[in-house]
């Protein structure tokens, strides 16, 4: 059956009257100050962040984002940043993002080592990132522009998205995006046979990582929240994940990742990440998921690194396509 999906670009087609009403309601508790000019370009609002209250422009025009989640959030809400860091991938900005949406965004360095001089040169009026990534650079970043940091990334992505939306003055659009995602989730669950059938299907997410052990993802990370939203079951091994994030194993214990369905992605070189060795082993080939043709290779940039509603929408589509087989 055809499924509904939200379309970030479709936000512009929503009634301007409805958007204005929602935005005014959302801003009612904001701390207004600055110019009373018709444009309101100098008006500010106070956003609660991981680093305390931060005053930002009500309608920032020159936004710099320093992580993949913030880039997804901005583009989903119809805001093209003037600058963004790149993930540690050969393609620069993550490949699931539409080329026309990232065209023209200035690359301000690798995610963990942003070029502060390049950021300052863009004269931003807002910087979005997280404390876990750049908390040590907060003082320097704040001298460049108001800097809104969430505490963490990944698992709390929906809450973080709301912070990003508030900082960007896009609360009305954020509500439409969240509602569209909920509709898409409901459609996928229904298309896969309903809640009871979906819950009886146990799914594992495995990630091969260059320079690290193999990760069997637990229940407290970005991809786990999407699986949970659809209502999919998770094997008992996921309860052993450290801090709920992942349970790490060697190739000799990959059979612990077996489930009704196994998705897997690779970060880095397939050989150096042990993907080639592992998927060619007898243990892997002996797993029920493999023998039942229920193992699916997925794009790491989309399923693991993206973190946001635009990525989630695409993942839901791939989940439906794979599990409907």
ABEGO torsion letter per residue (X at the ends): XBBBBBBAAAAAABBAAAAAAAAAAAAAABBBBEBABAAGAABBBBBBBAAEBBBBBABBABBBBABAAAAAAAAAAGBBBABBBBBBBAAEBBAABBAAAABGBBBAEBAABBBAAAAAAAGBABBBBBAAAAAAAAAAAAAABBBBBBABBEAAAAAAAAAAAAAAGAAAAAAAAAAAAAAAAAAAAAAAGEAAAAAABBBBBBBBBBGBBBBBBBABBAAAAAAAAAGBBBBAAAAABBGGABBBBBAAAAAAABBABBBBBBBEBAAAAGAAAAAABAAAAABAAAAAGABBBBBAAAAAAAGEAAAAAAAAAAAAAAAAX
